[in-house]
Amino acid sequence: MGLALLAAKAFPDDRHKITALTVDHGLRPDAADEARRVAQWCKALGLRHETLLWDGHKPQTGLQEAARNARYRLIVEATIAAGAKVTLTAHSADDQAETVFMRLRRGAGVAGLAAMRERTKIAAGPSDAITLARPLLEATRAQLTALCHQYDQDFVNDPSNDDPTYERVRVRALMAALEEQDLLTGDALRRTAAHLSRAEDATRAAEEQLFLDLQGCFYASGCASVDGFASTAGAGGLYRRLIFAVSGAQYAPGADEALLAVKTAWEKGAAAVNGALIRRWRDEIWFMREPAALLGRAGVSPMTEAAFPPNGRLLWDNRFIIEIEHTRADLAAKLMVRPFGAEKSLPSHDTAARRGQPAEIAWTAPAIYDENQLLAAPLPLAPDHPSIRLRALAEERFSGAIIRF
């Protein structure tokens, strides 16, 4: 409500163009009533309001992470539906300090301790990206509360903020005790995040320069390659990003683990880590999706066929966006996507090898079928189809330019 109040005051003549979003995760019985109250307060400020409902499956474990992912998916979809390109969140200076503290507890590196940025690009599955802006990262929770009181603005205290079941609540209490004893302050943690955000930028720039020095390349088939093996400073960071880029995994491996896997592949021919296969091919190192992770192995079932949603746009294996031309809705209703390697009899399996690339690249590429007729796959596995577009996300994932929920 503090953010809503500030937005209304910042744009007095255009406040009717601003939409406030409330997410009801369906986890507390009082949430729906709270959302209705927020809607009334926003209306009084002259803002539009929309309540977004999370109707999906609520997992028994990892509930907070699932709720966070669902929340951002709903926010992106609502932002795009409203014709907007930017959504603001009210993350505060206290949220930033707590995030740094929790990541310290997990032994996070530079990227993790850089914490939240003022601007981030996010997307929901295969959607276009929007800008997520956090204009209040330097404002404390106490300042925002005082602002609401100053303008007689009502607000809701989320009871989850007092539930010690949640890590952030316990961290908040511990940080208050440490600050009271002048042992560790929120301001110090925020300064650490600011310093490390600059360090992260410098580290990523050095890794990207190393990628260029190694003649690094991304391919339409969703893989990447570099010339030779590097053990210089920053190589582990580069390799962890390349593994993340091609694997479709939610998280990247550690830099040391990545460096060891690439060293093993260089010396012994191949290594697998974090859902990625690393191959030495001639004098190059290739990074690609691990075939067994999609085609099945002991303890891992083969990837099931994927159907297109009604809008004809699909995020496949977190590695490709496949889109059917909107004028061909009839195609989207009957096409299926499965790994190219699921069709062992296809003669074009050796196409990648004939083009000077490891054959495994073909096995994990997405193939679009009308029944058993192959219509499209990444080049060079199949020719372009006029109504089907495939876009590999490896370069996007490597750059970290967009976070997809």
C-alpha positions as CSV (number, residue, x, y, z in Angstrom):
1,M,0.0,0.0,0.0
2,G,3.0,2.3,0.5
3,L,4.0,1.7,-3.1
4,A,0.5,2.2,-4.3
5,L,0.3,5.5,-2.4
6,L,3.6,6.7,-3.8
7,A,2.6,5.7,-7.4
8,A,-0.7,7.6,-7.1
9,K,1.1,10.7,-5.8
10,A,3.9,10.4,-8.5
11,F,1.4,10.4,-11.4
12,P,-1.7,12.3,-10.2
13,D,-3.0,12.9,-13.7
14,D,-2.4,9.3,-14.9
15,R,-3.2,7.3,-11.8
16,H,-6.2,5.8,-13.5
17,K,-3.7,4.1,-15.9
18,I,-2.0,2.3,-13.0
19,T,-3.1,-1.2,-12.1
20,A,-2.3,-2.6,-8.6
21,L,-2.0,-6.3,-8.5
22,T,-2.7,-8.5,-5.5
23,V,-1.9,-12.2,-5.6
24,D,-4.1,-14.6,-3.6
25,H,-2.1,-17.8,-3.3
26,G,-5.1,-19.7,-1.8
27,L,-3.0,-20.6,1.2
28,R,-4.9,-18.7,3.9
29,P,-8.6,-18.4,4.4
30,D,-8.4,-14.6,5.1
31,A,-6.4,-13.8,1.9
32,A,-9.5,-13.3,-0.2
33,D,-11.0,-10.8,2.2
34,E,-7.7,-9.0,2.5
35,A,-7.5,-8.7,-1.3
36,R,-11.0,-7.2,-1.4
37,R,-9.9,-4.6,1.2
38,V,-6.8,-3.7,-0.8
39,A,-9.0,-3.3,-3.9
40,Q,-11.1,-0.8,-2.0
41,W,-8.1,1.2,-0.8
42,C,-6.6,1.2,-4.3
43,K,-9.9,2.5,-5.7
44,A,-9.9,5.3,-3.1
45,L,-6.4,6.2,-4.4
46,G,-7.7,6.3,-8.0
47,L,-5.9,3.2,-9.1
48,R,-7.3,0.2,-10.9
49,H,-7.0,-3.1,-9.0
50,E,-6.9,-6.8,-10.0
51,T,-6.7,-9.9,-7.8
52,L,-4.7,-12.8,-9.3
53,L,-5.6,-16.3,-8.0
54,W,-3.1,-19.2,-7.8
55,D,-5.3,-22.1,-8.6
56,G,-2.5,-24.6,-9.3
57,H,-1.2,-27.6,-7.4
58,K,0.1,-26.7,-3.9
59,P,3.1,-29.0,-3.2
60,Q,3.8,-30.4,0.2
61,T,7.5,-29.5,0.0
62,G,9.0,-26.4,-1.5
63,L,5.8,-24.5,-1.1
64,Q,7.3,-21.0,-0.7
65,E,9.4,-21.5,-3.9
66,A,6.4,-22.8,-5.8
67,A,4.2,-19.9,-4.6
68,R,6.9,-17.4,-5.6
69,N,7.2,-18.9,-9.1
70,A,3.4,-18.9,-9.5
71,R,3.2,-15.3,-8.2
72,Y,5.7,-14.0,-10.8
73,R,4.0,-16.0,-13.6
74,L,0.7,-14.4,-12.7
75,I,2.2,-10.9,-12.5
76,V,3.9,-11.2,-15.9
77,E,0.7,-12.5,-17.5
78,A,-1.4,-9.7,-16.0
79,T,1.2,-7.1,-17.0
80,I,1.2,-8.2,-20.6
81,A,-2.6,-8.5,-20.6
82,A,-2.8,-4.9,-19.4
83,G,-0.6,-3.8,-22.3
84,A,2.1,-2.7,-19.9
85,K,5.8,-3.3,-20.0
86,V,6.9,-2.6,-16.4
87,T,5.7,-3.8,-13.0
88,L,6.9,-2.3,-9.7
89,T,7.3,-4.3,-6.5
90,A,7.7,-2.9,-3.0
91,H,10.8,-4.8,-2.0
92,S,12.4,-2.8,0.8
93,A,15.9,-2.3,2.2
94,D,15.0,-4.8,4.9
95,D,14.0,-7.4,2.3
96,Q,17.4,-6.8,0.7
97,A,19.3,-7.2,3.9
98,E,17.4,-10.4,4.8
99,T,18.1,-11.9,1.4
100,V,21.8,-11.3,1.8
101,F,21.7,-12.9,5.3
102,M,19.9,-16.0,4.0
103,R,22.2,-16.4,1.1
104,L,25.2,-16.1,3.4
105,R,23.8,-18.9,5.4
106,R,23.8,-21.1,2.3
107,G,27.4,-20.1,1.4
108,A,26.4,-18.2,-1.7
109,G,29.0,-16.7,-4.0
110,V,29.3,-13.3,-5.5
111,A,26.1,-13.6,-7.7
112,G,24.0,-14.7,-4.8
113,L,25.3,-12.0,-2.4
114,A,24.7,-9.3,-5.0
115,A,21.0,-10.0,-4.0
116,M,18.2,-8.1,-5.7
117,R,18.8,-5.6,-8.5
118,E,16.7,-2.5,-9.1
119,R,15.7,-3.8,-12.5
120,T,15.2,-7.3,-13.8
121,K,13.7,-8.8,-16.9
122,I,11.2,-11.6,-16.2
123,A,8.9,-13.7,-18.3
124,A,6.2,-16.4,-17.7
125,G,7.2,-19.5,-19.6
126,P,7.4,-18.6,-23.3
127,S,6.0,-15.1,-22.9
128,D,7.7,-11.9,-23.9
129,A,9.7,-10.3,-21.1
130,I,8.6,-7.4,-18.9
131,T,10.7,-5.2,-16.6
132,L,10.4,-5.9,-12.9
133,A,11.5,-2.7,-11.1
134,R,12.1,-2.3,-7.4
135,P,12.1,1.4,-6.6
136,L,12.0,1.1,-2.8
137,L,15.2,-0.9,-2.2
138,E,16.7,2.0,-0.2
139,A,13.6,2.6,1.9
140,T,13.2,0.7,5.1
141,R,10.1,-1.1,6.2
142,A,9.7,1.3,9.1
143,Q,9.9,4.3,6.7
144,L,7.2,2.8,4.5
145,T,5.0,2.1,7.5
146,A,5.5,5.7,8.7
147,L,4.5,6.9,5.2
148,C,1.2,5.0,5.4
149,H,0.5,6.4,8.8
150,Q,1.4,9.9,7.7
151,Y,-1.3,9.8,5.0
152,D,-3.8,7.7,7.0
153,Q,-3.4,4.9,4.5
154,D,-4.7,1.6,5.8
155,F,-2.7,-1.6,5.1
156,V,-2.7,-5.3,6.0
157,N,-0.1,-6.9,8.2
158,D,0.4,-10.4,6.6
159,P,0.2,-12.9,9.4
160,S,2.8,-15.1,7.6
161,N,5.3,-12.5,8.6
162,D,4.9,-13.6,12.2
163,D,5.0,-17.4,11.5
164,P,8.4,-18.8,12.7
165,T,7.8,-21.8,10.3
166,Y,9.3,-19.6,7.6
167,E,13.0,-19.0,7.3
168,R,12.7,-15.3,6.6
169,V,10.7,-14.7,9.8
170,R,13.4,-16.4,11.9
171,V,16.1,-14.5,10.1
172,R,14.2,-11.2,10.7
173,A,14.1,-11.9,14.5
174,L,17.8,-12.9,14.6
175,M,18.9,-9.8,12.6
176,A,16.9,-7.6,15.0
177,A,18.8,-9.1,17.9
178,L,22.2,-8.8,16.2
179,E,21.4,-5.2,15.3
180,E,20.4,-4.4,18.8
181,Q,23.8,-5.6,20.0
182,D,25.5,-3.7,17.2
183,L,27.0,-6.9,15.9
184,L,25.5,-6.9,12.4
185,T,23.3,-4.2,10.8
186,G,21.0,-4.3,7.9
187,D,22.8,-1.3,6.5
188,A,26.1,-3.2,6.5
189,L,24.4,-6.1,4.6
190,R,22.9,-3.8,2.1
191,R,26.4,-2.2,1.5
192,T,27.8,-5.7,1.0
193,A,25.1,-6.4,-1.7
194,A,25.9,-3.1,-3.5
195,H,29.7,-3.9,-3.5
196,L,29.1,-7.4,-4.7
197,S,26.7,-6.4,-7.4
198,R,29.5,-4.4,-8.9
199,A,31.9,-7.3,-8.4
200,E,29.4,-9.6,-10.1
201,D,29.2,-7.3,-13.1
202,A,33.0,-7.3,-13.5
203,T,33.2,-11.1,-13.1
204,R,30.5,-11.7,-15.7
205,A,32.3,-9.3,-18.1
206,A,35.6,-11.2,-17.7
207,E,33.8,-14.6,-18.2
208,E,32.2,-13.3,-21.4
209,Q,35.6,-12.0,-22.7
210,L,37.0,-15.5,-22.0
211,F,34.2,-17.0,-24.0
212,L,35.1,-14.7,-27.0
213,D,38.8,-15.5,-26.5
214,L,38.0,-19.2,-26.8
215,Q,36.0,-18.6,-30.0
216,G,32.8,-19.5,-28.2
217,C,29.7,-20.1,-30.2
218,F,26.0,-20.8,-29.7
219,Y,24.0,-22.9,-32.1
220,A,20.4,-23.1,-33.3
221,S,20.3,-26.6,-31.9
222,G,20.6,-25.2,-28.3
223,C,24.2,-26.2,-27.7
224,A,27.5,-24.2,-27.3
225,S,31.1,-24.8,-28.0
226,V,34.5,-23.4,-27.1
227,D,38.0,-24.0,-28.5
228,G,40.2,-26.0,-26.1
229,F,40.3,-26.2,-22.3
230,A,41.0,-23.2,-20.2
231,S,42.0,-23.4,-16.5
232,T,42.6,-19.7,-16.1
233,A,40.9,-17.6,-13.5
234,G,37.2,-17.3,-14.4
235,A,37.1,-20.5,-16.4
236,G,35.0,-22.2,-13.8
237,G,32.5,-19.4,-13.8
238,L,32.3,-19.4,-17.6
239,Y,31.8,-23.2,-17.6
240,R,29.0,-23.1,-15.0
241,R,27.1,-20.6,-17.1
242,L,27.5,-22.6,-20.2
243,I,26.3,-25.8,-18.4
244,F,23.3,-23.8,-17.1
245,A,22.7,-22.4,-20.6
246,V,22.3,-25.8,-22.3
247,S,20.9,-27.9,-19.5
248,G,17.5,-26.4,-19.0
249,A,18.1,-26.8,-15.2
250,Q,16.7,-24.4,-12.7
251,Y,20.1,-23.7,-11.1
252,A,23.7,-23.7,-12.3
253,P,26.3,-26.0,-10.7
254,G,29.2,-24.6,-8.6
255,A,32.2,-23.2,-10.4
256,D,34.5,-25.8,-9.0
257,E,32.2,-28.6,-10.0
258,A,31.8,-27.2,-13.5
259,L,35.5,-26.8,-14.0
260,L,36.1,-30.4,-12.9
261,A,33.5,-31.7,-15.3
262,V,35.0,-29.9,-18.2
263,K,38.5,-31.0,-17.3
264,T,37.2,-34.6,-17.1
265,A,35.6,-34.2,-20.6
266,W,38.8,-32.8,-22.0
267,E,40.9,-35.6,-20.7
268,K,38.5,-38.6,-21.0
269,G,36.1,-37.5,-23.8
270,A,32.9,-36.8,-21.9
271,A,31.3,-35.9,-18.6
272,A,27.8,-35.3,-17.4
273,V,26.7,-32.8,-14.8
274,N,23.5,-31.0,-13.8
275,G,21.6,-32.3,-16.8
276,A,24.2,-31.3,-19.3
277,L,26.6,-33.5,-21.4
278,I,30.1,-32.1,-22.0
279,R,32.0,-33.6,-25.0
280,R,35.4,-33.2,-26.3
281,W,34.9,-33.1,-30.1
282,R,38.1,-32.8,-32.0
283,D,39.9,-29.9,-30.4
284,E,36.7,-28.3,-29.1
285,I,34.6,-28.7,-26.0
286,W,30.8,-28.9,-26.7
287,F,28.1,-28.3,-24.1
288,M,24.7,-29.9,-24.8
289,R,21.7,-31.4,-23.1
290,E,22.4,-34.8,-21.5
291,P,20.5,-37.3,-23.7
292,A,19.7,-39.7,-20.9
293,A,17.9,-36.9,-19.0
294,L,15.3,-36.8,-21.8
295,L,15.4,-40.2,-23.3
296,G,15.4,-42.1,-20.0
297,R,17.8,-44.1,-17.9
298,A,17.7,-46.1,-14.7
299,G,15.6,-44.0,-12.3
300,V,14.6,-41.4,-14.9
301,S,11.6,-41.8,-17.1
302,P,11.7,-40.6,-20.7
303,M,10.3,-37.2,-21.4
304,T,6.7,-37.3,-22.4
305,E,5.2,-35.7,-25.5
306,A,4.2,-32.1,-25.1
307,A,1.1,-30.6,-26.7
308,F,0.8,-27.0,-27.7
309,P,-1.4,-24.7,-25.6
310,P,-4.3,-22.9,-27.4
311,N,-2.1,-19.8,-28.0
312,G,0.4,-22.0,-29.9
313,R,3.4,-20.9,-27.9
314,L,5.4,-23.5,-25.9
315,L,8.4,-23.4,-23.6
316,W,10.0,-26.8,-24.1
317,D,12.5,-28.3,-21.7
318,N,13.3,-24.7,-20.5
319,R,15.6,-24.5,-23.6
320,F,13.4,-23.7,-26.6
321,I,10.4,-21.5,-27.4
322,I,8.4,-23.1,-30.1
323,E,5.7,-20.9,-31.7
324,I,3.0,-21.7,-34.2
325,E,2.0,-18.9,-36.5
326,H,-1.2,-17.4,-35.1
327,T,-3.0,-17.8,-38.4
328,R,-2.5,-21.6,-38.2
329,A,-4.4,-22.3,-35.0
330,D,-5.4,-25.6,-36.6
331,L,-1.8,-26.8,-36.5
332,A,-1.4,-26.1,-32.8
333,A,-4.3,-28.3,-31.9
334,K,-2.8,-31.4,-33.5
335,L,1.0,-31.1,-33.2
336,M,3.2,-32.8,-30.6
337,V,6.7,-32.2,-29.5
338,R,9.2,-34.8,-28.4
339,P,13.0,-35.2,-28.3
340,F,14.4,-35.9,-31.8
341,G,16.3,-38.9,-30.4
342,A,13.0,-40.6,-29.4
343,E,12.7,-41.7,-33.0
344,K,15.7,-44.1,-33.3
345,S,14.9,-45.1,-36.9
346,L,15.2,-41.6,-38.4
347,P,18.0,-41.5,-40.9
348,S,18.8,-37.9,-40.1
349,H,20.2,-38.8,-36.7
350,D,23.7,-38.6,-38.2
351,T,23.0,-35.2,-39.7
352,A,24.7,-33.4,-36.8
353,A,27.8,-35.6,-37.1
354,R,28.0,-35.0,-40.9
355,R,27.9,-31.2,-40.2
356,G,30.9,-31.5,-37.9
357,Q,28.9,-31.6,-34.6
358,P,28.6,-34.3,-32.0
359,A,25.7,-36.6,-32.9
360,E,24.2,-36.4,-29.4
361,I,23.1,-32.8,-30.2
362,A,20.4,-34.2,-32.4
363,W,19.1,-36.6,-29.8
364,T,17.9,-33.9,-27.4
365,A,16.6,-31.3,-29.9
366,P,12.9,-30.7,-30.0
367,A,11.1,-32.3,-33.0
368,I,7.5,-31.2,-33.9
369,Y,5.3,-34.0,-35.4
370,D,1.9,-34.2,-37.0
371,E,1.3,-37.8,-35.9
372,N,4.5,-39.5,-37.2
373,Q,5.4,-36.9,-39.8
374,L,8.3,-34.7,-38.8
375,L,7.4,-31.1,-39.6
376,A,10.1,-29.1,-37.9
377,A,13.3,-29.3,-35.8
378,P,16.2,-27.0,-35.3
379,L,18.5,-26.6,-38.2
380,P,20.2,-28.6,-39.6
381,L,18.0,-31.5,-38.4
382,A,15.0,-30.4,-40.5
383,P,14.2,-27.6,-42.9
384,D,12.4,-24.4,-41.9
385,H,8.6,-24.7,-41.7
386,P,6.8,-21.6,-42.7
387,S,4.3,-21.7,-39.8
388,I,6.6,-23.0,-37.0
389,R,9.3,-21.0,-35.3
390,L,11.9,-22.5,-32.9
391,R,14.2,-20.3,-30.8
392,A,17.0,-21.8,-28.7
393,L,17.3,-20.1,-25.3
394,A,20.9,-21.1,-24.5
395,E,22.3,-17.6,-25.2
396,E,19.5,-16.0,-23.2
397,R,20.2,-18.3,-20.3
398,F,23.9,-17.7,-20.5
399,S,23.5,-14.0,-20.4
400,G,21.0,-14.0,-17.6
401,A,19.1,-11.2,-19.3
402,I,15.7,-12.8,-18.6
403,I,14.5,-14.9,-15.7
404,R,11.7,-17.2,-16.9
405,F,9.2,-18.5,-14.3
